[in-house]
Amino acid sequence: MAAPAARERAGWMDTLRGAAILLVILWHAPSVLRIHGFDVPGVLILLNETFAPYRMPVLMVLSGLLLQRSLNKPLGGYLLGKLRRILWPLLVWGMLNYALGDQETPVWSKVNWTTPYLWFLLYILLFYLVAPFLRPLPRWVPVLAPWVVSQLPGLTQDERRFMFLAGFFFLGALVAARDDLLQRVLAARATWLLALPVVAFSLLFVLLGPWRYYGVLAPFSVAGVLLAVKVARLPSVERLTGPLRFVGRHSIVYYCTHFPLLLALVWLAGRLALPATPAAALGVLVCLALGTLVARASTSPPVAWLFVAPWPQRSRAHLEAVDVPALRPGPGPAPSTAALTAVSAVALTGLLAVGIRFM
């Protein structure tokens, strides 16, 4: 009976991930045009802003939900998987976007990796890399600590964003560990009442904000994520969201390809003197259509190599077997609790320091 439950869980996760990716494309299509001087109607921006408190938190929570399953692997396999599936596309598509840009700064400059759209891959790479060292800490610590730090005065929006979304990544890991609690919350009819604060906050965010990436406002985003999960798990929604699940299963493809396609659209719209609204609509359609073609081709080389690093099978097997038992609970003598807690505290402090110093 476990298999159907696993399929159901993957189904709603893919639905949510696909919806979040679609919202990202819908946001970038008009905003990229506006950045390049097009007169974008304000209503397009406002409509997109209503989803701003929930788009990226949903993606982060979904990534965090998969953390424990990854951590169950030997450390070598865990790290190799993240390097092949996150670092590799970050480098490949980062270099491509740099080549398509104005190249005013050196390729290694921070601005090339933290401000374009690929910052999301950089963030989850860092979160995954530090996660094995945080296991001795109570699960709520890496959730609340970044949200508290996001409230510090003097932080830039990018620094707050790193902290804010770190909390949601580790919230996903916390929720995965307390699946029984999640099930009870989602089963309660009262959960539908979350729509009231979610809608109210979205309206205030658009009309009086935006207030981006402040930890004190995280509960509103948490409410939105819970409501989205409840909707995605409805049988009627599952029957109607096959295309969204496809996008969700191939989210890395759509995420990596959509921005270069939109940059090409900016050039085309300028040459054809297209108004912003039809240009944005065309951009969304092109991103979805070409993204789908690439997604279907990405199951085998050479297209697959754009998203997953090729690696010799024999070498991969050796690396995946490397483990550090001290970082994984199991049989055998337990390391000093104090030592592990100290290492975890240093790792968490390092993650927060990276967010403040380099993001």
HELIX and SHEET records of a PDB file:
HELIX    1   1 ALA A    2  ILE A   35  1                                  34    
HELIX    2   2 GLY A   42  GLU A   49  1                                   8    
HELIX    3   3 ARG A   55  LEU A   65  1                                  11    
HELIX    4   4 LEU A   67  LEU A   71  1                                   5    
HELIX    5   5 LEU A   75  LYS A   82  1                                   8    
HELIX    6   6 LEU A   83  LEU A   87  3                                   5    
HELIX    7   7 TRP A   88  LEU A  100  1                                  13    
HELIX    8   8 VAL A  111  THR A  114  1                                   4    
HELIX    9   9 TRP A  119  VAL A  130  1                                  12    
HELIX   10  10 ALA A  131  LEU A  134  5                                   4    
HELIX   11  11 VAL A  141  VAL A  149  1                                   9    
HELIX   12  12 GLN A  157  ALA A  177  1                                  21    
HELIX   13  13 ASP A  179  ALA A  187  1                                   9    
HELIX   14  14 ARG A  189  LEU A  194  5                                   6    
HELIX   15  15 ALA A  195  LEU A  207  1                                  13    
HELIX   16  16 GLY A  215  LEU A  217  5                                   3    
HELIX   17  17 ALA A  218  ALA A  232  1                                  15    
HELIX   18  18 PRO A  235  LEU A  240  1                                   6    
HELIX   19  19 GLY A  242  ARG A  249  1                                   8    
HELIX   20  20 SER A  251  LEU A  272  1                                  22    
HELIX   21  21 ALA A  276  ALA A  297  1                                  22    
HELIX   22  22 VAL A  303  LEU A  306  5                                   4    
HELIX   23  23 GLN A  313  GLU A  320  1                                   8    
HELIX   24  24 PRO A  325  LEU A  327  5                                   3    
HELIX   25  25 THR A  337  PHE A  358  1                                  22    
END                                                                             
